[in-house]
Amino acid sequence: MIMRLANCEQKKVCVFVVPLVHLVFQQGNVIEANSSARTTRMCSEVYGHPKNYEQWSRLLDTNDVLVMTAQIFLSALSHSLITISQVSPPGT
């Protein structure tokens, strides 16, 4: 999957959206233990999340997988900090 993403013209990142904070860490740990994907965990309860376009752009450029709570994903989309076209579709 990650190799297919590298061949795309626009880099796309895999986003795992979870409903609870503890699942951010659980899923992030599983992904890191079973792949070489560059993974970042995001939940506002622990260390905040990017609040401007430049910070999101840096995250998208330097990671393969983002694991986050649904609220962070919704906020990023609704404030146009990321677009759905930057996210890899399910199953790719």
LOZAZA-76718 format. One record per residue (C-alpha): chain; residue number from 1; residue in three letters; x negated, y negated, z. Coordinates in steps of 0.25 Angstrom, whole numbers. Layout:
c/k/r/x/y/z
A/NUM/ALA/X/Y/Z
...
end
This chain:
c/k/r/x/y/z
A/1/MET/0/0/0
A/2/ILE/-11/-10/4
A/3/MET/-18/-7/-9
A/4/ARG/-6/-10/-17
A/5/LEU/-5/-24/-10
A/6/ALA/-19/-27/-13
A/7/ASN/-16/-26/-28
A/8/CYS/-5/-36/-28
A/9/GLU/-7/-50/-33
A/10/GLN/-2/-56/-21
A/11/LYS/-6/-49/-8
A/12/LYS/6/-44/0
A/13/VAL/5/-40/14
A/14/CYS/13/-28/21
A/15/VAL/22/-34/32
A/16/PHE/27/-25/43
A/17/VAL/39/-32/50
A/18/VAL/43/-26/64
A/19/PRO/54/-30/74
A/20/LEU/45/-30/87
A/21/VAL/32/-35/91
A/22/HIS/27/-22/96
A/23/LEU/29/-16/82
A/24/VAL/20/-26/76
A/25/PHE/8/-20/84
A/26/GLN/13/-6/82
A/27/GLN/14/-7/67
A/28/GLY/2/-15/66
A/29/ASN/-6/-5/73
A/30/VAL/0/7/65
A/31/ILE/-4/-1/52
A/32/GLU/-18/-4/56
A/33/ALA/-20/11/61
A/34/ASN/-16/17/48
A/35/SER/-21/7/37
A/36/SER/-32/-3/34
A/37/ALA/-22/-14/32
A/38/ARG/-25/-27/38
A/39/THR/-13/-29/48
A/40/THR/-9/-41/56
A/41/ARG/2/-40/67
A/42/MET/11/-52/69
A/43/CYS/21/-55/80
A/44/SER/23/-68/87
A/45/GLU/23/-63/101
A/46/VAL/9/-59/100
A/47/TYR/1/-70/92
A/48/GLY/10/-78/84
A/49/HIS/11/-77/69
A/50/PRO/7/-86/57
A/51/LYS/15/-98/56
A/52/ASN/10/-104/43
A/53/TYR/8/-100/29
A/54/GLU/-8/-100/30
A/55/GLN/-7/-91/42
A/56/TRP/2/-81/35
A/57/SER/-6/-82/22
A/58/ARG/-18/-78/29
A/59/LEU/-11/-66/36
A/60/LEU/-6/-61/22
A/61/ASP/-20/-63/16
A/62/THR/-27/-55/27
A/63/ASN/-18/-44/30
A/64/ASP/-11/-32/23
A/65/VAL/0/-29/34
A/66/LEU/7/-39/43
A/67/VAL/15/-33/55
A/68/MET/25/-43/61
A/69/THR/38/-45/68
A/70/ALA/50/-48/59
A/71/GLN/51/-62/64
A/72/ILE/37/-66/60
A/73/PHE/40/-60/46
A/74/LEU/53/-68/45
A/75/SER/47/-81/50
A/76/ALA/36/-80/40
A/77/LEU/45/-77/28
A/78/SER/56/-88/33
A/79/HIS/45/-99/34
A/80/SER/39/-95/21
A/81/LEU/25/-91/27
A/82/ILE/25/-78/19
A/83/THR/34/-73/7
A/84/ILE/40/-60/5
A/85/SER/31/-58/-7
A/86/GLN/19/-58/2
A/87/VAL/24/-45/9
A/88/SER/22/-31/3
A/89/PRO/36/-25/0
A/90/PRO/39/-12/8
A/91/GLY/33/1/3
A/92/THR/21/-5/-5
end
